[in-house]
């Protein structure tokens, strides 16, 4: 087993500084040795704050990937380049964590998966909400079979007003969509993971561009320019699975609703149910009576990793590094992330055509 992993960051923007860099820097087996960004000053800032002495700075990812000393690459760029950079990194012999969503399209995601399998390098996708305390606890409940057969679920990603007005979030060409591909992807991944069901049968979808047309709109990150708002402001999907299960997916950056939740799911099974809408609640029937249990997540750590409690980002990073060093499968498998991309793409396609999309 190797003693240190030499890690490089491609894309030194908000998600790198907000999640990847702080978490990786806390892992003793990691050395952050290389940083790449089209704006050199961003790469330099990351290197100064988190890099080893004499960390390398690059303006183009191809130059970074030519460095044979790099073991692992984290891709933290806009969605449009996820597939291109990930495939190149895998072919260059690097293990890759790519930020969510896996790719803009199913075709790109399939190419990423095929390259990972061919290169025999590990690939994972940054679905960090799996690593929250409530998610880890509920996953164990589901895996133990407490809910029975989960046949109905809701994936929640509703913001009343929280439109990201920086970067390329409002650019449909570079991102592939708006709230559905940005935050809906987290809710859907979480839901499928809890259900352990990755076999969709059909999808109906609808997208809306309504509030994005408004000028001087209320928004915690500042009003958006309607001319720049080229993606949906809300999107909804009705998903049926091959085993008969049903999932409703709801997502928005701006919606006149007070029923707001993000990266949450509600589950209904034959033996019980669960939801994350007001803390973590488990419901069921026992001795002829209905019950609801509110899980106290502060009464000790989740018994997932030696009973410790960590931030979702820290746990995600550590288990990813462990998977490489111990040659285990990562928690977020690329074949699972591919299904998320397939369903999201189907929702967009159905919204455009007004017809259901069927899977083989």
Secondary structure, DSSP 8 states (H G I E B T S, - for coil): --S-EEEEEE--SHHIIIIIHHHHHT-TTEEEEEEE-SSHHHHHHHHHHH--TT-EEESSHHHHHT-TT--EEEE-S-GGGHHHHHHHHHHTT-EEEEESSS-SSHHHHHHHHHHHHHHT--EEEE-GGGGSHHHHHHHHHHHHTTT-SEEEEEEEEE-SB----STTTT-HHHHSSSHIIIIIHHHHHHHHHHHT---EEEEEEEEE-SGGG-SS---TT----TTT--S-SEEEEEEEETTS-EEEEEEESB-S-S--EEEEEEEEESS-EEE-TTSEEEEEEETTEEEEEEE-TTSS--TTSTT----HHHHHHHHHHHHHHTT---SS-HHHHHHHHHHHHHHHHHHHHSS-EE--
